[in-house]
Amino acid sequence: MSGFHKDVILKEDAPAQLFLSKHREFLHNYAKSQDSYEYVMSEWLRASGVYWCLTALELLDKNELSENDIFQFVMSCFNEEKGGFGASENHDPHLLYTLSCVQILAIIGRLDDLKTDKIVEFVVGLQQPDGSFFGDEWGEVDTRFTFLCLLQH
């Protein structure tokens, strides 16, 4: 059965405005609260989390994060031997995090610092004879990986 289902009901006295300062505060605190449970448990998606936070801050026109710190983090995710980026330092490279890291470097204007040949070799090496892509060396195939490769082209 299809149709519209409203899963959240707002109270009549709910605020009508968006609290931009609260959003900015939350996003800026993401990187500062490295001892929090949430921060530790999100290591497996850290590169994408940084991308999401950075793009949200850009939309809020309040990115006050250190671009040098962001660059250092991104480059710590790079696997020189394999040519891709992992979710965090010492994680296996994967297409998902390679795209996130490339996008982050595009936002902060550091694309020239990429080892493009290595990244291309990594991505091309994951393409299968039928045109699909593995996400990483472990062989998971998913349609979104093909889409990610198109985005990186």
N, C-alpha and C positions, 0 to 999 in steps of 0.2 A: 504494500500500500504506500503510495507516495502522497506527499502533501506537506504543508508547512507545520512544523512542530516547534513551538516556543519553549525552550528548555530553561530559560532564565526569566524570572519575573522581578522587575525592578519595583521597589517601593515608591509610593507617591512622593516621598520626601527625599528621594535619592538625588545627589548632586547632578546638575544638568551640565556642568562644565568639566572639561578635561584638566586634571591637575598635572600640568606639564612639569612643574618643579619636582613633584613626587616621582614621576617617571624618570627624569634625569637623575635624581638622587639614587634611585634603585639601580639604574644602569651603571652609574659611576661606582657604586659600592660593590658591584659584581666582582671587579678585579681586586678590590681592596680587602675583601673578606676571605682571604685564602685559608683561614682556619675553620671556616664554617663547614658544616656537614654538606650543604648543598654544593659548595664549591668543590670539595674533595670528590663527591659522588658524580660530578659532571665532567670529570677529567676526560672521559671517553668521547666527549663531543666538544671539548674546549675550543678548538679552532672554529667550529661553526658557531659556538656561543659568542666568541669574540666578534665574528662577522655580524651576527644578529644584533649585538649590542652596539657595534660601531655604526651600522646602518640606521638603527633606531635613533642614536644620538645625532647622526647627520640629518635625519628627518626633523628632529627637534631643534636643529640648528644650534646645538650646544655640545659639540664634541670638544671636550677639554682633556681628553686622554693624551698621553705622551705618544706621539707618532714613533719616536725612537724605541720606546718600550714595546709598542705593538710590533714594530719591525723585528726587534730582537726575539720576541715570542714566536712570531711566524717562522723566522729562520731556524729557531730551535726545533721546529716541527719537521724540517726538511731532512729527508734521508738521502744523503749525497750518493750513496751506493746505488740505490734503486731509482732515484729521480722524482719521487713523489713526496707529498706531505702527509704526516699522520695527524691525528686529533690533538696530540700534545707531544711533548718531548719524549723520545724513546718509544713512540707508538709506531706500529707498522703503517706504511703509506697506503692511502686509499683514495679513490677518485673523489669521494665526497669532500674530504678534507683538503685535497689538492685544489679543488675548485674554490672552497672557502678561503684558503690562503692566497690564491691568485686574486680573488675578488678584494680581499683586505688590502693587498699590496696595490691594487688599482686605486682604491679609495684614498690611500695615503700617498699616492704618487711615487711608488717605488717599484714599478714594473721593470725598470731597467736593471734592477738587482736580481731578477730571476735568472736561473740557469735554464733558459728556455729549451735548449737542446736536450737536457736531461729529462725535463718534464714531458716533452713530446715523446721521447723514447719510452718513458714510463707509461704514458697513456696508450700509445700505439701498441706496446707490448701486451696490453690487457684486452685488445680487440681479438675477437674470436672469428673463425672462418665464416660464420653465418652473419657477421656484421655486428653482433652484440658485443658487450663489454663485460668483463669481470670487474668487480669493484676493487679487488685487490688480488694478491697472489693466491688466495685461498679458494677462489673460484665461484663466489656467489654471482649469479647473473640476475640483473634486474633492469627493466626498461629505463628507469631513471638514470642509470649509469651511461646509457647511450645519449640521453638528453644532456647530461653533464659534459660529455665529451664535445657535443655540439656547442655548448656554451663556452668552452675553453678554446674553441677554434678561432 
